[in-house]
Amino acid sequence: MGQELPTDHTRKATGSSLGGRLRFAGLDQDQCDLLRRYRTMLEPHVKAGLRDLMVRFQSMPDCSPSFESENQLDRLHDLQTAHWSVLTDARFDAVYAERIKVLSDTESRIGLDPRWHVAGHAVVLENLLGGLIADHSPRALLPGTRKRQQELADAVKAVVRLVMVDTEIAVSLRFNELRIRHTQELAKQREDNQADAKRLLGDALNAFAAGDLTARITGDIPEAYRDLAEAFNGALEKIGASMATAQAGIRDAHTATERLAGEGRALAAASSTQAQRLSSASDTLGSVIDVVRTSSERISAAESAVSQARSAATESGTAVGEAISAMAGIEQSAEQIGRIIGSIDEIAFQTNLLALNAGIEAARAGESGRGFAVVAQEVRALAQRSADAAREIKNLVNGTKTQVDAGVRMVNRTQEAIGGVVRQVSGVSDMIGDVARRTGENVVSLQTVAVELGSIGAETDRSAAQMTSAAEEADDLHTVILELGRTVREFRIARQQHTASEQVARPYQGNVATTRDEHVEYGYVQQQFRRQGVI
């Protein structure tokens, strides 16, 4: 059999008492058929009554706060219209049961008091009766007759209002009485439940509050509290087992944290020592960098000096080349002088020959040629001296040429030596430049190493500080575990039957399951305590 829906249950409950209500009201089949015949006549008066009802709902301060928006009022108007449409059909079937259930649920969700439902029916009813009287009264020709008809309609409306107000008040009083009685019965039931719960659970709860996990709920337990007692006892069993496991875990944690704190302190000390060594190495490396930087500066100065020496040697080579050129010019001049001296020697020879011929001719001339012979003799002597001087000059020029040749050879050797010096100085300059460049690169590399070493030292300092902090936190954790162990030991738990080896072999298998079950059982127990009013 499937579970019955709430709507089905409501329909059955409504149907089971509907027949008696209809018989008590005198609504038989003929009455219902009569209402259906008048349905078209009733509809406009129902609509007018519902409009009047909605206006009153909006304007009355007692009921207007129940409506949060116009949509709720429109929704209620639509449901009332559908309900009165089914009601005037007077069939009281499943459609009627469904409509009245929906209307009742909607008024309940809105928070509309039941008395306003009765008052709303009174408003619609007075519009219906007033409309029926007006529709079925003969048209009055005299003013007095119309006045009496109007007074009759007003009187009927007043009677309807009177009766419905009295009905609403009586229903409200009855509801209040039932509500008060129900509240009192609930309070009495709650007090009885609390007394029973305290009687059954008081000792166990007090022992549990005092830290005694061996207390159990025993004795004659009523059926209503049997599940609660079993859940409570099971929860205490599992809490006790968890506490025993926790004690073993706390002992292990105590040992582990103590060892961790010691190792942390040792590692912090080692890190601090390593940081000091790195700092000393960084300082030493800084000194080395200063020395290398000074050497690099000196090498750069030496490179400049060698470069200047190379320039000077190059200039000396240029000067030697110029000297060689000058020597070559001197040699050419000496050769020209030699040629000139040869010409002078030839002239002296010819002059001597001419003087000799002149002397011979003067001797032939006799006494008249004596003076000419003297002149010829002097010319010959002069030519002889010129020839001697030319020979001496030629010898001097030849000696000078020899010396110039020797000087040229010496200058050539000097130029070659200077060229070798220039090449060697250039090689030395290149090597010194390479050394200077490599020294500069080494300085940069050493500076980078120094920076990295300083960074490593700083990281080591931070690591040492962190390890010191971790060691302090491990000490704090060790203190917390000691306090937790003292707190756990304050609970009184039953001795476990299994051995310590089993606890070590299976430290978590039962713990995970009992933790989940423990939460379930504890939540169930707490829920039952709240329900019974114990907590």
Secondary structure by P-SEA (a helix, b strand, c coil): cccccaaaaaaaaaaaaaaaaaaaacccaaaaaaaaaacccaaaaaaaaaaaaaaaaacccccccccccaaaaaaaaaaaaaaaaaaaaccccaaaaaaaaaaaaaaaaacccaaaaaaaaaaaaaaaaaaaaaaaccccccaaaaaaaaaaaaaaaaaaaaaaaaaaaaaaaaaaaaaaaaaaaaaaaaaaaaaaaaaacaaaaaaaaaccccccccccccccaaaaaaaaaaaaaaaaaaaaaaaaaaaaaaaaaaaaaaaaaaaaaaaaaaaaaaaaaaaaaaaaaaaaaaaaaaaaaaaaaaaaaaaaaaaaaaaaaaaaaaaaaaaaaaaaaaaaaaaaaaaaaaaaaaaaaaaaaaaaacccaaaaaaaaaaaaaaaaaaaaaaaaaaaaaaaaaaaaaaaaaaaaaaaaaaaaaaaaaaaaaaaaaaaaaaaaaaaaaaaaaaaaaaaaaaaaaaaaaaaaaaaaaaaaaaaaaaaaaaaaaacccccccccaaaaaacccaaaaaaaaaaaaaaaaaaaaaaaaccc
